[in-house]
Amino acid sequence: MTAHPAQPAGAPGEKSRPWLMRTYAGHSTAEASNELYRRNLAKGQTGLSVAFDLPTQTGYDPDHVLAHGEVGRVGVPVSHLGDMRRLFEGIPLEQMNTSMTINATAMWLLALYQVVAEEQGADVSALQGTTQNDIVKEYLSRGTHVFPPGPSLRLTTDVIAYTVAHMPRWNPVNICSYHLQEAGATPVQEIAYAMSTAIAVLDAVRDGGQVAEEDFGRVVGRISFFVNAGVRFVEEMCKMRAFSRIWDHITRERYGITDAKQRRFRYGVQVNSLGLTEAQPENNVQRIVLEMLAVTLSKDARARAVQLPAWNEALGLPRPWDQQWSLRIQQVLAHESDLLEYEDLFAGSYVIEEKVGTLVKECLAEIGRIEEMGGVLAAVESGYLKSQLVASHARRRGRIESGEEKIVGVNCYEATEPSPLTADLDTAIMTVDPATEAATVEGVRRWRETRDEPFWREGARDPGLYPSVAQALESLREAALSGTNLMEPTLECARAGVTTGEWAGALREVFGEFRAPTGVSSAPVAVAAEEGSALAGVRQRVARTARDLGVGTLRLLVGKPGLDGHSNGAEQIAVRARDAGFEVVYQGIRLTPEEIVAAAVAEDVHCVGLSILSGSHTELVPDVLARMRGAGAGEIPVVVGGIIPSADARELKEAGVAAVFTPKDFGITEIIGRIVDEIRTRHHLEPLEQHEQLEPLEVTQ
């Protein structure tokens, strides 16, 4: 790259326009979230990033059994057109750039958004924003998938075909590698799996017949990416340069795109929440800054939009002040520093070029392997991708536990002064009023009762032209069966007052549902149980306890109640327990308390471990405990892991939970050891000291 021709090399020039500054936000109700959005926009935020709650993301209404405890917890509940109206009341959508983190139900939320924009009088063709709409990473990491891979890809391609024709400034899909890194992906895996997903999407659009050949370049030009940036910011910056080169190569060579503008790698970023710590959480501020620099310092690899987590997200739901702090971090860099006055700072660096070249070579090789398997959907269904991520994550956890990978305040430099930020942990985060769920449930029931009245038929057309709810849903089913593009019947459902659960339920009837591979059984051993090691000691204690109880093997059930699909922690516990000699029962995500208890009884387990990161532990854990007692299994110890505030942890223990583990408990082998202790305690066995010399036992893998 050469210096800017109008100035001497190294001299500042015309200042570049800053990236879009967003805050990922939404909680409780549409009204509360609307107030938050308007406050954030007033503080200088330049785009909206909407967080939806888990029932909305997985296609359930608030009164569904699986939605219990999850309504409004990790985002805003949007059950119908009325909710979407209230969510954006007073916010002119034609002037907004809105990112919606939604995947399985992306088509539905986009339809609601469009209808609200129509009601505001907006020109639909002028709407700008993004629907994430990447289902592959949901099977691998985030867990909000609904339908099988084939129908899911069809929903994505239908949205793409519709927006290219009717909403040309909208990004209809946001290929998301963010959650892959949180699930353990290395930079090579993150790039390769995201690019393989993009290939599957573009191949489906190209071969689907809905987009004319001459318009295919416009499709490519609207594909965007959503990427993670970790604390290894040099490596992360090189990753972004590699992403850009590989995308240029694929779009030019595979798809014949000659317009360089359409081949541009367009991406937004959320910096890594996985690296945020509960211990000494004030350290998260400098982590967030370093991670932001990875995607802003280099002009040739600069993000188009950036959203930063808050310093206290490892503790719970951030408050508006915490989100403001993250927004101000971006604003100081963009407006007070001279960063945007220069061309690329790293052009010509042989260190950067060598690293980028290595990443490109290794990524293309992995993309080739996935292609040989039949593409990314085949690699999902076979379990290859998931097992690779579980294994990679297990290796990382092993490095942290051994001290090879250092995390300040967690496994080194643990001594600390009392922090005024967390002096009162119970007020250091925002909590959702439990009464919110009941009000939302009542609201959706009232909507169903009154939606056929003219009041709900607002819009540009005559109220009499709208189909009834039953007619709209029947048209949706017919389109799903016939192969017709589903966007138009989905818009009719939105206008008719159909609910999120009804829309998804109609498609479930046609497409069925999908349970993704867990990757646990095929994950290799990540931490060796060498003689004298911590894991070897725990293996002995597991075997000794099994012998004392007169059973062949200790059995541990790892359960994920509710809709929380972040299964990384549960998978790592399951893998390590397996390596420690437990027989592990792990059925994956999205189970009801009733199903978990039934499995615990049927498998005659010795301990139940529940993993919840969505904040629904206060509702779901007591439900499991009550059902365990009702099934005559109240003596089985129940342990819980997740992002659990200290006050909640105390309440759970008072309710009968044997132990609570939070992100500060990073030693997985130690956790397994404590589970053994709880089993011994419940069976009135003598305690075994962790380093006690035990007589040799035959321990099999």
Secondary structure, DSSP 8 states (H G I E B T S, - for coil): ----TTS-TT---S-----EEE-EE--S-HHHHHHHHHHHHHTT--SEEEEB-HHHHHT--TTSGGGTTTTTSSSB---SHHHHHHHTTT--GGG-EEEEE-STTHHHHHHHHHHHHHHTT--GGG-EEEE----HHIIIII----S-HHHHHHHHHHHHHHHHHH-TTEE--EEE-HHHHHTT--HHHHHHHHHHHHHHHHHHHHHHSSS-GGGHHHHHHH-EEEEEE-S-HHHHHHHHHHHHHHHHHHHHHTT----TTTT---EEEEE-STT--SSSGGGHHHHHHHHHHHTTS-GGG--SEEE---TTTTTSB--HHHHHHHHHHHHIIIIISSGGGSS-TTTT-HHHHHHHHHHHHHHHHHHHHHHHTTSHHHHHHTTHHHHHHHHHHHHHHHHHHHTSS--BTTTB-------GGGSSGGGSSB---THHHHHHHHHHHHHHHHTTSGGG--SSS-GGGS--HHHHHHHHHHHHHHT--SHHHHHHHHHHT--HHHHHHHHHHHH--------STT----S---TTSHHHHHHHHHHHHHHHHT-SS-EEEEE-BTT----HHHHHHHHHHHHTT-EEEE--S-B-HHHHHHHHHHTT-SEEEEEE-SSTHHHHHHHHHHHHHHTT-TTS-EEEEES--HHHHHHHHHHT-SEEE-TT---HHHHHHHHHHHHHHHTT-----TT----------
